[in-house]
Amino acid sequence: VRRLAEQHPEHDFYFFFDRPYAEEFIFAPNVKAIVLPPPARHASLWYIWFEWMLPRALNHHKIDVFFSPDGFLSLRTRVKTLMVTHDIAHVHFPEQIPFHGRIFYNYFVPKYLNAADKVIAVSNFTKEDIIRHYNIPPDKIDVACNGCRETFRVLNQVEKKQVRQQYSDGKQYFFYLGAVHPRKNVTRLISAFDRFKTQTGADIKLLIAGRLAWQTGKVKLAFENARYKEDIILLGYMDAAELPRLMGAAFALTYISLFEGFGVPLLEAMQCEIPIIGAEAASIPEVTGKAGLLVDPLNTEAIASAMRQLLEHEPLRNRLIAEGRKQVRKFSWDKAASVVYENLMQLSEKAD
């Protein structure tokens, strides 16, 4: 949306927030911010916000097209709607979603997908997943992949040394970035790292950066029971400014999530020229291409073996890094914004 506003000053963009917003989101003079209560942090409040407050605002401000970037829309508006769907993880892992959220998604997601005038999926995998489970016509769904923030870049050796001294006692480290909950497979990552350390004795650490989300008991238990617990560092939620440094100084990204609609950390690793150990699952092969060493995410020994391969075979590391330089160029926010804008204009013409 920043690119849409900056690249198209001829249009007015109304940003609807459910709580006080940071001024950094007002990207250009043609952006108008409007706060609509209530703060929608619960399924019942989602309903109130999207089905009562939003339609009124769309009518009041005479909005031509509504763009929803995160899988929700209003069923009570006649305004043409373009909706982004990042994934339908609730279908595959219902037990990992809080009860009220699960009920909401199961009831409303198929209604949203059918009601949207056009849907954008963030990967071809997500598009096919939507078609397979909800029988949405393929020509109703376009694909606009995510991009990578410009702050992620290649670090020089001095910068890498500084980061490692700050976070990993000066040691090299495998890195995981993302929320910490069962679908992200962090429990098996910890177990695999233990195996890797037992097999190699390598003086290398595992850093896990991300908020401890719902159902993290097994992750905490795996950490407490790890043989090499002292070499595993749970960083918790990190400030956004630190993430490019942590990624850029990593030995490799370990991203063995069981399910991803896209997986932005994969792009961030490639942009930092960091090799990837990824899961042979969901959208990860599509995003990673040849830039990742892909493994069965359910096989702890396979994950440990991939770690060992990267440690022992520098030519493999170099090949993955080189492939990453090429692969990351396929994705950008400019390309995503172009797809979004084209769809917005098509819906606007239909609205006229």
N, C-alpha and C positions, 0 to 999 in steps of 0.2 A: 504493500500500500504506500510505502514511502516513495517507491519508484513511480507508481501510478500518479501520485500527486505532483511530484517534481517534473515528470515528463509530459504532463498534460495540464498546463495552467489554464487551458480553455474550459476546464470542467471544475465544478465545485464538488468537494468531497466532505460528506458529513460522517464523522466518526462517533458512533454511539458507545458510551462507556456505562458500566453499571456501578461505578465507584469513582472517587476523585482520581484524576489521571496526572501523569507526569508531563510537563511541557515538552519534553523531548519527543513525544508522539505527535506533536503538531508540526509536521514536516515541511509545510509550505504555507504561503498566504492563502491558498485556496482550500485549506482544511479548516473545517468548523467542528469544534468538539461539543458534544452534548451528553450530559450525565443523566441517565434514566434510572431511578430507583426501581426495585431494591437491589442491593448487592447480591448477585445470584451465585451463592455458594452451596446450594442444595437443590435437589431435584425439584421440589415444590416451587422454589424461587426461580429456577430455570423456566418453569412453565409460566409463572406470572410475568416474568420479564419478556419472554419471547411471544407469548400469546395475548398479552394485554398492553404492556407499556410500549413495546416496539411498534406494533401496527399503528397505534395512535401517532407515534412520532413520525413514522414514514408518511402518513397521510398529512400531518400538520406541516411538515417541511417539503411536501410535494416531491418526494424522492422518485426518480425515474427507475432506477435499478438498485436492488439491495444485494450487496456482496457479503456473504458470511464465510469467514476464513477458517471456521473450526467446527463444522458438522452440525450446527443448529440452524433453524430458520423459524419463521412464523407461519403457522398453518392458517392464520386468520387475516392475512393480507393478500391483496390482489396485485401488489407490486411484484414485478418480475424479479426472480431471485436466482442468483448464482451462488452455489454452495460448494465449499471445499470439504472433502472427506479425506482425512489422513489415514485412517485404518478402520477396520471393524473388529478390533481385538475382543470386544465383548462377546462376539460369536464364538471365538476360538478358546477364550479363557474366561468364561463367565464367573468361575469361582474366585477369580482374582479381582473382582470389582465389588465394591460395597453394595449391600442389598438394594438400597433405594436407587442407586445409580444404575444397577443392572435392570431393575424393573423399568426405569425410564427409558434406557437405551433399547431394550427389547420391544417396547411399545412404540416409541417415537421414531427411531432411526429408519425403519422401512417407510413410515409416513413421510419423513423428511425427504428421503431419496426419491420417492414418487412425486412429491409436491414440488420439488425444485424444478425450475425451468431448464436449468443446466447444472451438471455436477462436474467438478474438477477433482480428480484423484492425484495424489502426489507421486504415484509410481504406476507403472503398468501392472505390477502385482496387485496393488490396491484396486485398480480398475477391474481386473479379472475377478478378484475376490468379491467385489460388489455385484458384478453380473452373475456370478455363480450362486451366491446366497440369496440375492433379492430379485433376480430376474429383471434387472434394469436394462433397457435397450442400450446396446453398445454405443450407438451414435449420440446418446444423451450425455456421455461421459468423455471429457477431454483429460489429458494428462499434462500437468505442469509440475515438474519436479522441483524440489527445494534447491536452494543455493547455499553458499557458505559466506559467513561474515568476513569482511576484508581484514579484520584484526588477526585472523589466523594466518601465519606466515612461517617461513623457514627461519629458524634461529641459528645464529653463529655459535661457534664452540664456547666462547666466553659466556654468552647468554645461557646456553645449556648448562654449563657448570654452575652458574649462579642459581638457577632453578633447582638443580639437584642438591646443592648444598642447603637450600632453603627447605626442601620438602622430603628428600630421601637420603639424608646423611651423606650426600655426595655420590651415591650409588646410581647406577642405571636402573630403570624401572619399566615394567609393563604398566599400561594405563587403561583404566576403564572410566568412561565418562557417560553419565546418564542417571536417571532415577534408579534407586535400589529397591526393587520389588521382585516377586517370583518370576514374572515373565522375562526379566532381564538376565536370568540365569547366573546371577552372581554367586550363588552357592556352589555351583559346579566350577565356576572360575576359580574360586578359592581352593577347592579340592584339587583342581588341575595344577594350580601353582604349587601346592604342597607336593604333588607327584613330581613335578618338574624339578623342584629343589632337591628332593630325595635322589632323583636320578642323576642330576648334574652337579650338585653342590655349588651352583653358580652364585656369585655375590651380586645378586640383583633383587630388586624389590617389586612389589605389586602395590600400586596406588589406585584407590577407588574413590572417585569424585562424584558425588551426587547425593541428593536428599534421600534420607531413609523414609521411604513411602510406606503404604499400607502393607501389612503381612510380611514384615521383615524379620520375624522371629527366627526362621531357618537360616537366614544370612548371618544374623548375630551369633547363632549357635555354631555355624560352620567356622566363623572367625574365632570364636572362643576355643574351639576344639582343634584349630589348625596347628600342625606341628611346627610350622615356621611363622607363627603368629607375629613375631617381632619384625618380620620382613613384609608384613601386610599393613598398609596404612589406610585407614578409613578417614578420608578428608572431610566427608560430609558435604553440605552445600557450599559451593565456592562462588565468590564474586566473579561476575562475567569477565572482568578485566584480567583475572588470573588464569582463566581456562586456556587462552592461546599460548601462554607461557608453559603451562603444564603439558599441553599437547605437544608443543614444539620441542620439548626436551625429553620426550618419552623414547624408550627403545622401540616400543611397538604399541599399537592400540589393540586391546583384546576386547572384541565386540561380538560376543557369542549369544546374543539375545535370541530367545525362542521365537519372537514375532516382532516385526517392525513394518510399519507402513512405508517407511523410507529409511531413516537412520542418519540424521545429519552429522553425528560425530565421524562417520566414515568419510564424508567430504572434508571435514576439518582436519583429519589425519592426513589425507592425500595432499591437501593444500600446504600442510606443514612438512611434507615429504617424510612422513612416518609410515612404516609398513604396517599392514593390518592382518590380524588373525580374526576372521569373521565366521559367522554361522552359515552353514549351507541351509538357509531357512528363509522363508517369506521373501521380502524385497532385497535382502542383503546381497545376494549374488548379482542382482540387477544393478545396484548402485556401485558395488565394488568393482565389477568387471574382473579384469586380470590383475588388479592391484591388491588383491587379498589372498591370503592362504586360508581357504575355506574348509571347515571341519563340521562333523556331526555334533551339534550342540549338546546332545544327550550323552555323548561319549567322553568321559573325563580323560581317559588315556589319549584320545585323539587330540584333545585340546593341549594336554601336556606335551605331546609329541610335536605339535606345531610350534610351541614355545621353544622347544629344544632345537628344532630345525632352524629357526631364525637366529638362535644364539650361535649355532655351529657352522652355518653356511652363509657367509657374507655375500657371495654372488646371488643367492636367493633374495636376501634383503635388498640388495641393489636393484635387482630386477623388479621387485614389487614397488619400490620407490619410483623407478622410471615409468612403470605402468600407471602409477598413481598420478604422475604429472600429466599424462595424456587423458586419463579417465576424468579427472576433476574438471577439465575444460568443457566437458559435455553438460555441466550443470552451472546455472547462474540465476540470480534473482532477476536479472534483466530478461532472461528467457521466460521465466515464470510469469513476470509481469506482462510480457507481451501476449501470452496465452490468455491471461485473465482479462486484459484490456479488449482483446478481440471478442471474447465472449460477452463482456459487458456491452460493447457496442452493438453486437447482434441482438441482444435482448432489449436494448434501448430502442432500436429500430422497430422491433415487434411491438413494444409498448406504445410507440407513436401510432 
